[in-house]
Amino acid sequence: MRYTYRKPDPDGEALAAIDPADEALYHTSLQRDLPYQDMRRLAWPALARDLLGCGTWTYYWWREESRSVEWRDGRVISSPAVEGIRDGNDDAALFVLARDHIAATGNGDARAVLQARLDAILGGEDALLPLQQRVYEKYVAQPVWQDVAVEDARHFRAAKRAVLELLRDLQD
């Protein structure tokens, strides 16, 4: 087996084509000392890019400072970071459910109204969760990422409530 490292194309071309049937997820690591809202927010920018959600790769790693949970008295003790990931993944699942139901709506006018409600939750300047451009300097590349412009957990709760209300109305 051989591993290689691919450097970004100097002209900004994609290194691999993504087919319409491919599933794409935003992937990151987490540590237990990260704030709840920082981890809950991860799902929303992934959704803004039409990804299916986000995933994390650290749970109980060999480096103690990178563990997401603690093992104490024979049981796992969660952390605000893990709870934030759990809630963010739940947010993402509900948002995707609403997005898919709206896409399956046949009537053009009804669909437009429902889509406007969904758009008012994430993305635009006046949305409950507006997005901003952010450049992350990691490794060789400097990717530009759409990130949520708010940090307070109240905004994420309000967005989830709006998605749940939209899903309720889709059932009527």
N, C-alpha and C positions, 0 to 999 in steps of 0.2 A: 504494500500500500504506500502511496506517495501523496503527500500534502503539499500544496503550493499556495502562495499568497498572491492574489490578483490585485494589482494596483489600479486605481481609477484611471479611466481613459482621459487623456489630456484635453480632449474635445468635449467631455461631458457625456459621451455615449454610454448607454447601459451596457453592463458587462454580460448580461444574460437577458434574453427576451422573456417576458411574463405573458403567458397565454391566458385568454379569458377564463379558462377552466381552473387555472392555478389558484390556490388559496394562499393569501399573504397575511402574515401577522407581524406586528411590531414586537420585537423581542428585547428584553433588558434583564438586568439582574436587580436584586433588591437586598437591602440590609435592614435589620430590625430597628436601627436607630433613625431611619428615614421617617419623616412625618406622614401621617395618614393621608392627608390631601395630596401630597406629592405622588403617592402611589396610586391613589384613586384616579387621578387625572390622566394616567397613562393611556387608558382605553379611549378617551375622547379624541385626541389627535389621530389615533389609529383609525377611528371611525371616519374622521374628516377626510382621510385619504382613501376611503372605501375599502379599508382592510377589514377583516372579520373580527379583529380584537387584538389583544396584546398578550404576551406570555412572559413569564419570568423563569429564570433558570437556577436561582439559588434558593435553597430551603434550609438544609442543615449541612453546611459545607465544612470542610476540614479547618478552614481559617475561622476562628471564633468570631472575629469582628465582622465577618461577612454572612453570618447565619441570620436567617429570617426569624427563627424561633429559638426558644431555649428549652433545654431538657432539664427539668428540675423535679426532684422527688418522684421519679418514675413516670412523669407525664410531660407532654408537650405544652409549653406555655406560648401562646400566640404573641403577636406584637401589633402595634398600630399599622405598621407597614403591610403586614400580611392581611389584616382586615381591610385596609385600603385597596389592595389588589383584589380581594374577594368582592368588595362592593363595586369596584370599577369594572370587573368582569361581568357582574350582574347588570350594570348599566349598559355595557356593550351588547349583551345578549338581548336585552329589551329593545334597545335602539335598532339593532339589526332586524328583530322581529317586526317592529313597526315599519321599518324601511321596506322589508319584503312584502308586507301586507299592502302597503301603499302602491308598490310597483305592480301588484296583481290586481289593483282596482281598475275596472274597465272604463268607467265613465270619466271622460276627460276633465270636466268641470270639478267633479267631486275629488278626483285625484289631485288636481292642482291645489285645491283648498287644503287637503291633507298634507301634501308635500310642503306647502307654505308653512304649515304648523310645525312640521319636522325641521324645516330650515330655520325657523325661529328659535329652535333649541340649540343648534350648533352651527357655528361658522361665521355668519355675518357680524358686522359691527354692532348691531342691535340685538344679537342673539343672547340667550341666557348664558351661553358659553361661547363668547367671541374668540376668534383665533388670531394669533400674531405670528409673524415670521421670526424664527430663532435659528441662529447658526450655532452648531455644535462643533467644536474643534476636537476631533478625536482621530488618533492615528494619522494617516496620510490625508484622508479626505476631510472636507469641511461640509457636511451635509446641511442643507437648509430644511428645517422641519416646521410644520404648522403646529404650534403649541397653543394650549388654552391660555387665554390672557388673564384669567382670574385664578386666585389661589385659595379662596375661602371655601371650606367644605359646604357651606350653605348654598353656594351656586350649584354644586354637584347634586345636592338633594333637590333643589328646585328643578334642575334639568330632568332628573329621574322622575319626579312627580309629573312633569309635563309629558314625558314619554308614556307613563302609565295612564294618564288621562286620555292621551291620543289612542292608546291601545283599547281602552274602554270604549271610546267612541267608535272605533273601527268594528267593534263587536255588535254595536246597535244597528 
